């Protein structure tokens, strides 16, 4: 599936894109956005794309709710993926 194809299937396409990049990630706002993501058929590829695009960036430079995750959560996923297996 090409990047354009999966984005055409994303549920967030029916929302204002700015909604998914709130100025402040307040818990209530994030939960509303996660509800959209939780029902989205392309949540996994959305998260994967975010992780690739943001690779190496600190949480402060990541933005928005993508793949049902906050910038801080994606930074943690990235850190965990870099740790060598024990």
Secondary structure, 3 states (H helix, E strand, C coil): CCHHHHHHHCHHHHCCHHHHCCCCCCHHHHHHHHHHHHCCCCHHHHHHHHHHHCCCCCHHHCCCCECCECHHHHHHHHHHHHCCCC
